Amino acid sequence: MRKLQVDILGLSTSPHTNGAYALILYEVEGKRKLPIIIGGFEAQAIALKLENIKPPRPFTHDLFKNIFDVFGLHVNEIVIDELHNETFYAKVICELGGEIHEIDARPSDAIAIAVRFNAPVFVTEDIMDEAGIKEEQKDDDAAETEGETEAGRELEEAAAMPKSPESKLEELEVRLAEAVKREDYEEAARLRDEISRLKGIG
């Protein structure tokens, strides 16, 4: 299982996500980004630590950190290693007295813990290949504008015709590229999941 190190690019939200946030991870030695939808509480826990804001009382993940410190439990790394039915799974790799333990966790909780321990975060190559989003850069503004116009025409034409699974997939991929360009990662994650569903049907 090959692991790719990732870092946190940021958190983003929109009025369409009902209080959820997109946690954006980026490949340290690559060009892909991995958006993961997480809850508002976990997003707040991650954001507070990233901004070095200390709450008046410990949050749940701060409590975990305090307990781990008291008992000498060290967090070595976080690995996001599974993706099933659009749900990501992670493991917290801990060490106690020289013995390694793997603890199952949601990626949002695992990363909230990772930022408190300054632990590295990894994603398996398989997951990045399946769910990562690669940004394509245009050579010049003219080519970019032309691409946008052409994509718009394709979408209009597609909307006027009954959609086969193949044409629907092409439309979604165009919309995915546009969402990434706008840095609308919530929409990008939704489109990515819909594309995965269509490919699964095929």
N, C-alpha and C positions, 0 to 999 in steps of 0.2 A: 504493500500500500504506500504509494508515493504521496508525501505531504507537501503542500505549498504554503509558505508563510504568508499571512495576510495581516493587514493593519486596518484600523478604523478610519474611514474617510469622513464619516459624519452620520447624522440622523436627519431625516426629512419627513415631512408630513404634508397632508393636503386635506381639504374639506371632505374628500370622498372616502377616507379610510376609517371613519367612525372612531377616532381616538387612537388608532394604531399608528405606528411609525415604521419607516423603512430604515433598518440599520445597514449602512453601506460599507462593505468590506472591500479592500482592493488588494490585488496581488502585488506583493512587495517586489518580486522580480518578473513582472509581466504587465499586461495591459488590460486585464479583465477585472470586472467588478462583480461582487456578489451581493445583491440586495436580499435581506431577510426581514420579513414582517414580524414586528415584536409589539408587545403591549406597552401602554403608556407608562406604567410603573417601572418596568425594566428599562425603558428608554430614559426615564428620569434618573434612575440609579446609575446608568452609564454616563449620562451627560454631566451629572454633578461631579463625578470623579474626574472626568476629562477636563472640566473647568476648575478643578481643585476647590470646589465649594464644599465646605464641611457643614452638614446639617446639625441643628442643635442636639438632636438625639440620633443614635445609630439607626440607619436603615437596615433592612434584613441582610443585605449583602455585606454591610459593614460589620454586622453581628457575626456573620460567618467568618470574616477576616479576623475578628478579635478572638473567636473561639479557636480557629486554626493556629493563631499565634501563641495562645496560652498552652496548647497541647503540642506545639512543635511540629505541626503538620504544614508541609511546604507544597505549594502548587507549582509544578514544573512547567506545565503547558496545557493548552486547551486544543482539542481536536474536534472539528465538525466532520463527522465521518460517515453519516448516513443521510439519505433522503428518500422518504417513502410517502407516497400520496401527498406530495407538496409540503411535507413536514420535515424540517431538518432536525437531526439528532446530534448531540455532542457528548464528549467525555471530558471530565476534569481529571487530569493525570496528576496524582498527588504522591508525595513521598513522606513516609513516617518511619523513623529509625532505620533508614536504608531500604525499606520495603516499598515497592511501587504499588499503588492502588489506582484503578480506573473507576470513576464515579459517573454514572449516567446523568445527563442534565439537558435542559433546554439550552439552545445556543445563547439566548438572551441572558439567562442566569449565569451560564458559564463565562460569558464575556464580561458581565458585570463583576464577576469574581476576578477574572484575569486582569482587569484594569487596576484592581486594588492590590494585586500581587506583582504587578508589572510582568506578568507571565506572557510568553509569546502565544499567538493564536495561529492555528494551522487549519487548512481545509484539504481534504483529499483531492487528488487530481481528478478522480472520477466525478466528484460533485462539481468541481469547477468546470469541467468539460460539459456537464449536463446543464448546470444552472447559471454559470457565469455569463456575463454580458460583456462583449468586447466592443470598445468604442472605435469606430472607424473615422479617421481624420481625412478631411478633403484637402486637396492640394491648393485650392484657391477659393475665394468667395464666389466667383462666377460658377464654378463647378458645383458648389454647394447649393446655390440658388436654383440652378438647372435641375439638380437632383430633387430638390424639394418640389419644384413644379411638376416634374415627371411623376414623382410619387403621388402627388395630389391627383393628377389625371388618372393614374392607375386605380386609386381608391374610388374615384367617381365612377369609372367604368365598371369596376368590380361590384359596386353597390347596385348598379342597374341590372345585373345579371344574377340568376340563381347560382349559388355558390356550391361548387364541389368541395370535398375536403382539401384537395390540392390548392384550389384558388383561395379558400379561406385561410389556409396556412400561409400562403404568400402574402395575403393582406395583413395578417397578424405580424409577420416578420417585418413588413414595412413600418407598421405602427410601432413595433418594438424599437426599431432603429430611430424613429422620430422621438419616442419617449426618452431614449438614452441621450439623444442630442439636447433635449430640453432639460436633462437632469431630473426628469420626473420618474424617480426610481420606484415609487409605489406602483405607478401604472406599468412600468417596465416589468416589475415582478409579477403583476397580474397577467400581463400578456405572455410572459415567459411560461407561466404555469398553464395557460390555455393552450399554448403551442405544444407543450409537453403532453397534454391530454390528447390533442389531435394526433400527434405522432404515435401515441400509445394505441389509439383506435386503429391507425393504419397498420 
